[in-house]
């Protein structure tokens, strides 16, 4: 399964970059929320 996933990532570099950016944005939002509300 991971081999197939690696092949897909190589075929779709733009999609991979987009996913990384989305993940980073989600992390940033999570950091903001946890700073306002530690629970």
C-alpha positions as CSV (number, residue, x, y, z in Angstrom):
1,X,0.0,0.0,0.0
2,X,2.8,2.4,0.9
3,X,4.5,1.6,-2.4
4,X,1.4,2.6,-4.3
5,X,1.2,5.7,-2.3
6,X,4.8,6.6,-3.1
7,X,4.1,6.2,-6.8
8,X,1.1,8.4,-6.5
9,X,3.1,11.1,-4.7
10,X,5.7,11.0,-7.5
11,X,3.0,11.3,-10.2
12,X,1.3,14.2,-8.4
13,X,4.0,16.6,-6.9
14,X,1.6,19.6,-7.1
15,X,-1.0,17.7,-5.1
16,X,1.6,16.6,-2.5
17,X,2.7,20.3,-2.1
18,X,-0.9,21.4,-1.8
19,X,-1.5,18.7,1.0
20,X,1.6,19.8,2.8
21,X,0.5,23.5,2.7
22,X,-3.0,22.5,3.9
23,X,-1.4,20.5,6.8
24,X,0.8,23.4,7.7
25,X,-2.2,25.8,7.7
26,X,-4.2,23.3,9.9
27,X,-1.3,23.1,12.3
28,X,-1.1,26.9,12.5
29,X,-4.8,27.2,13.2
30,X,-4.5,24.5,15.9
31,X,-1.6,26.4,17.5
32,X,-3.7,29.6,17.5
33,X,-6.7,27.8,19.1
34,X,-4.6,26.0,21.7
35,X,-3.0,29.3,22.7
36,X,-6.4,30.9,23.3
37,X,-7.9,27.8,25.0
38,X,-5.3,25.4,26.4
39,X,-8.0,22.8,27.1
